[in-house]
Amino acid sequence: MKQTILVTGGTGFIGSHTTVELQEAGYEVVIVDNLSNSKIEVLDGIEKITGIRPAFEKVDLRDFDATEAVFQKYPNIKGIIHFAASKAVGESVEKPLLYYRNNLVSLINLLELMPKYDVKGIIFSSSCTVYGQPTKENLPVTEEAPIQKALSPYGNTKQINEEIIADYIHSGAPIKSVVLRYFNPIGAHPSAEIGELPVGVPNNLIPFVTQTAIGVREQLRIFGNDYNTPDGTCIRDYIYVVDLAKAHVKAMTRVLDQDGEALEYFNIGTGRGLSTLEVVETFEKATGVKVNWTYAPRREGDIEKVWGNVDKANRVLGWKADTPVDEVLATAWKWQKKLREDGVM
C-alpha cells in the first residue's frame, strides 16, 4: 500500500512542487491549506503534471479541532511535510503577532496530534535565517554553525519551531523529524503548470524580476548597494524549487524507512552564493529580456550574505542541487509568460 503524506501549505510555491515529486515517487498526498497565500487552481497544475489530483482540505492549522478532523478522515497518514507558514521578512517586522500565532500554533497542533494518530515523522520547512549573518569563518555555513539571534520575527519563528520539535522529541515523543534549513528557492516546474504566484506585491526577488520584465511592475528595486560584497548587493544561495522538492522526498524516505536519528538537520542549497545583481544580469542573459531596475535603500531584516555548505545533505540523503541557474531562471520566465497567456498576470 502506498504511504500517505500530509503536505501542509501544499498549494503554495514549494508545497506544490513537493507534492508533484511525492506523487511521482509513489506516495499518496493529502494537502491542507487555508489558501491565504495561494490559489486552489494549483491543484489543476499538479494533476496535469502527474495525472493525479491530490486530496485537498481547506483548513486553518491554528484550529485544533479542524486539524484533528483531517487525521480522522485520512487515518493512513504516516508522514507530514510542514510548509504552512507566513513567510515574508518585511511583513513579519510589521505584524509580529500574526507571525507568532500562525507559525507556532500550527506546528504545536500537528505535533500534538501525531502520536494519537500514529504519524511516524515530520519534515519541517526551516530556513537559513536561523544562522543570522554568519561570521566570515562560518561561510559557507554548516549545520553546526551557531544559531544567531534572528533579525526578524519570521526568522525567530523558524528558530522557535526548531526548538519546539527538539524539546518534544527529547521529552520522549514517539516521532522522528528531519529539519531542512533551506536557502532561497526560485524557478518553476519545467512544464510551466505550477510556479511561484504570490498574492499581491511579491516579497521574493524572482517574481519581482519576471513581473517587471513582462510589464506588470514598472521597476525592480534592489534593496541596498552598499553591502560588504563584491558588487554591493546582498548575496544568497538560490536553489531550484524542483531540486528542493526532491530533497523533501529523500528526507521523507529517511524518516519513514531508514534508521536515522530521531532528529536530524540538513542544509538544502547549492553551496554557492549569487548577488542580487548577478541574478538580475543572469536572467537578462538567459531570456534576452532587459529588466528596468534601480537601487533602493536597505530593507530592515535583510542579511548581508549567506550561502550553504550542503555536503551533509549530499552525503547522507544522497541528494544534490545541480540545475544550472540560467536554466532555472528560464523556467521562471516560462512560467511568467504562461500566466500572461492565461490572463492571470
C-alpha positions as CSV (number, residue, x, y, z in Angstrom):
1,M,0.0,0.0,0.0
2,K,1.2,3.5,-0.8
3,Q,2.2,5.6,2.2
4,T,0.1,8.7,2.7
5,I,1.8,12.0,3.3
6,L,0.2,15.2,4.7
7,V,1.6,18.3,3.0
8,T,0.6,21.5,4.8
9,G,0.7,24.6,2.7
10,G,0.6,22.2,-0.3
11,T,-0.9,24.7,-2.8
12,G,2.0,27.1,-2.1
13,F,5.2,27.5,-4.1
14,I,7.4,24.8,-2.5
15,G,4.5,22.7,-1.4
16,S,3.0,22.2,-4.8
17,H,6.3,21.3,-6.4
18,T,7.0,18.8,-3.5
19,T,3.5,17.3,-4.0
20,V,4.4,16.6,-7.6
21,E,7.7,14.9,-6.6
22,L,6.0,12.9,-3.9
23,Q,3.3,11.6,-6.2
24,E,5.8,10.8,-8.9
25,A,7.8,8.8,-6.2
26,G,4.7,6.8,-5.4
27,Y,3.3,8.5,-2.3
28,E,-0.3,9.4,-1.8
29,V,-0.7,13.1,-0.8
30,V,-3.2,14.9,1.3
31,I,-2.9,18.7,1.0
32,V,-4.0,21.0,3.8
33,D,-4.0,24.8,3.0
34,N,-6.1,27.8,4.1
35,L,-5.4,29.4,0.7
36,S,-4.3,32.7,2.4
37,N,-1.3,33.0,0.0
38,S,-2.2,30.5,-2.7
39,K,-4.9,29.5,-5.2
40,I,-7.0,26.4,-5.4
41,E,-6.2,26.2,-9.2
42,V,-2.8,25.0,-8.3
43,L,-4.4,21.5,-7.9
44,D,-5.2,21.6,-11.6
45,G,-1.5,22.1,-12.4
46,I,-0.4,19.3,-10.1
47,E,-3.0,17.0,-11.8
48,K,-1.8,18.0,-15.3
49,I,1.8,17.1,-14.5
50,T,1.3,13.9,-12.5
51,G,-2.1,12.6,-13.7
52,I,-3.2,12.5,-10.1
53,R,-5.3,15.1,-8.2
54,P,-4.2,15.1,-4.6
55,A,-6.8,15.1,-1.8
56,F,-7.3,18.6,-0.5
57,E,-8.8,20.0,2.7
58,K,-9.2,23.8,3.3
59,V,-8.2,24.0,6.9
60,D,-6.5,26.6,9.1
61,L,-4.0,24.7,11.2
62,R,-4.4,27.1,14.1
63,D,-7.8,25.4,14.5
64,F,-7.0,22.3,16.6
65,D,-10.4,20.6,16.0
66,A,-10.4,21.2,12.3
67,T,-6.8,19.9,12.1
68,E,-7.7,16.8,14.0
69,A,-10.6,16.2,11.7
70,V,-8.1,15.8,8.8
71,F,-6.4,12.9,10.7
72,Q,-9.7,11.3,11.4
73,K,-10.7,11.5,7.7
74,Y,-7.4,10.2,6.5
75,P,-6.3,7.6,9.1
76,N,-3.4,6.3,7.0
77,I,-1.2,9.4,7.2
78,K,2.3,8.3,8.1
79,G,4.3,11.4,7.5
80,I,3.9,15.2,7.4
81,I,5.8,17.8,5.5
82,H,5.0,21.1,7.2
83,F,5.3,24.1,4.9
84,A,2.3,26.2,6.1
85,A,3.6,29.4,7.5
86,S,3.6,33.1,6.9
87,K,7.0,33.8,5.4
88,A,7.7,37.5,4.4
89,V,10.5,39.0,6.4
90,G,9.3,42.6,6.0
91,E,5.7,41.8,6.8
92,S,6.8,39.9,10.0
93,V,8.6,43.1,11.2
94,E,5.3,45.0,10.8
95,K,3.0,42.2,12.1
96,P,4.9,40.1,14.6
97,L,1.9,38.7,16.5
98,L,0.4,37.4,13.2
99,Y,3.6,35.5,12.5
100,Y,4.0,34.1,16.0
101,R,0.4,32.9,16.2
102,N,0.3,31.4,12.7
103,N,3.7,29.8,12.6
104,L,3.9,28.5,16.2
105,V,0.4,27.3,16.9
106,S,0.1,25.4,13.6
107,L,3.2,23.3,14.4
108,I,2.2,22.7,18.0
109,N,-1.2,21.4,16.9
110,L,0.4,19.0,14.4
111,L,3.0,17.7,16.9
112,E,0.3,17.1,19.5
113,L,-1.8,15.0,17.1
114,M,1.0,12.9,15.6
115,P,1.3,10.2,18.3
116,K,-2.5,9.9,18.7
117,Y,-2.9,9.1,15.0
118,D,0.3,7.1,14.7
119,V,2.1,9.5,12.4
120,K,5.7,8.5,12.3
121,G,7.6,11.6,11.2
122,I,7.6,15.2,10.2
123,I,9.8,17.1,7.8
124,F,10.0,20.7,9.0
125,S,10.4,23.5,6.5
126,S,13.1,25.6,8.2
127,S,15.3,28.3,6.8
128,C,18.9,29.5,6.6
129,T,17.6,32.6,8.5
130,V,18.3,30.6,11.7
131,Y,22.0,31.3,11.1
132,G,21.5,35.0,11.1
133,Q,24.5,36.7,9.5
134,P,27.2,34.1,9.7
135,T,30.7,35.2,10.6
136,K,33.4,35.1,7.9
137,E,34.8,31.8,9.2
138,N,31.3,30.2,9.1
139,L,30.8,30.8,5.4
140,P,29.7,28.7,3.7
141,V,27.5,27.9,6.7
142,T,27.3,24.3,8.0
143,E,24.6,22.7,10.2
144,E,27.0,23.1,13.1
145,A,27.2,26.9,12.8
146,P,25.9,28.8,15.8
147,I,22.2,29.7,15.7
148,Q,22.2,33.5,16.0
149,K,19.6,35.9,17.2
150,A,17.0,36.3,14.5
151,L,16.9,39.6,12.6
152,S,13.1,39.3,12.0
153,P,10.0,37.8,13.7
154,Y,9.8,35.4,10.7
155,G,13.3,34.1,11.3
156,N,12.6,33.9,15.0
157,T,9.5,31.7,14.4
158,K,11.8,29.3,12.5
159,Q,14.2,29.1,15.4
160,I,11.5,28.7,18.0
161,N,9.8,25.9,15.9
162,E,13.1,24.1,15.7
163,E,13.4,24.3,19.5
164,I,9.8,23.1,19.9
165,I,10.5,20.0,17.8
166,A,13.8,19.3,19.6
167,D,12.1,19.6,23.0
168,Y,9.2,17.4,22.0
169,I,11.4,14.6,20.8
170,H,13.7,15.0,23.8
171,S,10.6,14.5,26.0
172,G,10.2,11.0,24.6
173,A,7.6,11.7,21.9
174,P,7.5,8.7,19.6
175,I,8.2,10.6,16.4
176,K,11.1,11.4,14.1
177,S,11.9,14.7,12.4
178,V,14.1,15.9,9.7
179,V,14.6,19.7,9.8
180,L,15.5,21.1,6.3
181,R,17.2,24.5,6.5
182,Y,16.9,25.8,3.0
183,F,18.1,28.8,1.2
184,N,16.3,30.8,-1.5
185,P,14.0,28.7,-3.7
186,I,13.5,30.0,-7.3
187,G,12.2,28.9,-10.6
188,A,9.2,26.9,-11.7
189,H,8.3,23.4,-12.9
190,P,9.6,22.9,-16.4
191,S,6.1,22.2,-17.6
192,A,5.1,25.8,-16.5
193,E,1.9,24.2,-15.0
194,I,2.9,25.4,-11.5
195,G,5.3,28.1,-10.2
196,E,5.6,30.9,-7.8
197,L,2.4,33.0,-7.7
198,P,2.5,35.4,-4.7
199,V,-0.7,37.2,-3.7
200,G,-0.3,40.9,-4.1
201,V,3.2,42.5,-4.3
202,P,5.9,39.9,-4.3
203,N,8.3,39.7,-1.4
204,N,10.8,37.4,-3.2
205,L,13.3,38.6,-5.9
206,I,12.4,36.4,-8.9
207,P,8.7,37.1,-9.1
208,F,9.5,40.8,-9.0
209,V,12.1,40.3,-11.7
210,T,9.7,38.4,-14.0
211,Q,6.8,40.7,-13.3
212,T,8.9,43.7,-14.1
213,A,10.3,42.1,-17.3
214,I,6.8,41.4,-18.6
215,G,5.5,44.8,-17.6
216,V,3.3,44.1,-14.6
217,R,5.6,46.1,-12.4
218,E,7.2,49.3,-13.6
219,Q,10.5,48.9,-11.9
220,L,12.5,46.4,-9.8
221,R,14.1,47.8,-6.7
222,I,17.3,46.3,-5.5
223,F,17.5,46.9,-1.7
224,G,20.9,48.2,-0.8
225,N,24.1,48.6,-2.9
226,D,26.5,49.4,-0.1
227,Y,26.9,45.9,1.5
228,N,30.3,44.4,2.0
229,T,30.1,42.2,-1.1
230,P,31.9,42.4,-4.5
231,D,29.1,44.4,-6.1
232,G,27.5,45.9,-3.0
233,T,24.3,43.9,-3.2
234,C,23.2,41.0,-1.0
235,I,24.4,37.5,-1.6
236,R,22.1,34.5,-1.3
237,D,22.2,30.8,-2.2
238,Y,19.5,30.4,-4.9
239,I,18.2,26.8,-5.2
240,Y,15.9,25.5,-7.9
241,V,12.5,24.7,-6.4
242,V,12.3,21.3,-8.2
243,D,15.7,20.3,-6.7
244,L,14.5,21.5,-3.3
245,A,11.2,19.4,-3.7
246,K,13.3,16.3,-4.4
247,A,15.2,16.8,-1.2
248,H,11.9,16.5,0.7
249,V,11.2,13.2,-0.9
250,K,14.7,11.9,0.2
251,A,14.1,13.3,3.7
252,M,10.7,11.5,3.9
253,T,12.2,8.2,2.8
254,R,14.8,8.7,5.6
255,V,12.2,9.4,8.2
256,L,9.8,6.6,7.3
257,D,12.1,3.8,6.0
258,Q,15.6,4.3,7.3
259,D,17.4,4.1,10.7
260,G,18.4,7.7,11.1
261,E,18.5,9.6,14.4
262,A,15.2,10.8,15.8
263,L,16.1,14.4,14.9
264,E,18.4,15.5,12.1
265,Y,19.2,18.8,10.4
266,F,20.2,19.4,6.8
267,N,21.1,22.5,4.8
268,I,19.4,22.4,1.4
269,G,21.1,24.7,-1.1
270,T,23.6,24.8,-3.9
271,G,26.7,25.6,-1.9
272,R,27.2,28.8,-4.0
273,G,26.3,32.4,-3.4
274,L,25.0,34.8,-6.0
275,S,24.4,38.5,-5.6
276,T,21.1,40.2,-6.3
277,L,22.8,42.0,-9.2
278,E,24.3,38.8,-10.6
279,V,20.8,37.1,-10.6
280,V,19.2,40.0,-12.5
281,E,22.0,40.1,-15.1
282,T,21.9,36.2,-15.4
283,F,18.1,36.5,-16.0
284,E,18.7,39.1,-18.7
285,K,21.2,36.8,-20.5
286,A,19.1,33.7,-20.1
287,T,16.0,35.2,-21.5
288,G,17.2,38.1,-23.7
289,V,14.8,40.4,-21.8
290,K,16.0,43.6,-20.2
291,V,14.8,44.4,-16.7
292,N,14.1,48.0,-15.6
293,W,15.7,48.2,-12.1
294,T,17.1,50.7,-9.7
295,Y,18.8,50.7,-6.3
296,A,16.8,51.4,-3.2
297,P,17.7,51.8,0.5
298,R,18.4,48.7,2.5
299,R,15.4,46.7,3.8
300,E,15.1,46.0,7.6
301,G,15.7,42.4,8.5
302,D,17.8,41.5,5.4
303,I,21.0,39.6,5.9
304,E,24.1,40.7,4.0
305,K,25.4,37.4,2.7
306,V,24.7,33.7,3.3
307,W,25.2,30.5,1.4
308,G,25.3,26.9,2.5
309,N,27.7,24.1,2.9
310,V,25.5,21.2,1.7
311,D,28.0,18.3,2.0
312,K,25.9,16.6,4.7
313,A,22.7,16.5,2.5
314,N,24.7,15.3,-0.5
315,R,26.3,12.5,1.6
316,V,23.5,11.4,3.9
317,L,20.4,12.0,1.9
318,G,22.1,11.2,-1.5
319,W,20.7,14.4,-2.8
320,K,22.3,17.3,-4.9
321,A,21.0,20.5,-6.4
322,D,22.7,20.6,-9.8
323,T,20.4,22.5,-12.2
324,P,22.3,25.5,-13.7
325,V,21.0,28.9,-12.6
326,D,20.4,30.1,-16.2
327,E,18.1,27.2,-16.8
328,V,16.3,27.8,-13.5
329,L,15.7,31.5,-14.4
330,A,14.4,30.4,-17.8
331,T,11.8,28.3,-16.1
332,A,10.7,31.3,-14.1
333,W,10.3,33.3,-17.3
334,K,8.4,30.5,-19.0
335,W,6.0,30.4,-16.0
336,Q,5.5,34.2,-16.1
337,K,4.7,34.0,-19.8
338,K,2.2,31.2,-19.1
339,L,0.5,33.4,-16.5
340,R,0.2,36.2,-19.2
341,E,-1.2,33.7,-21.7
342,D,-3.8,32.5,-19.2
343,G,-4.8,36.1,-18.3
344,V,-3.7,35.7,-14.7
345,M,-0.9,38.3,-14.8
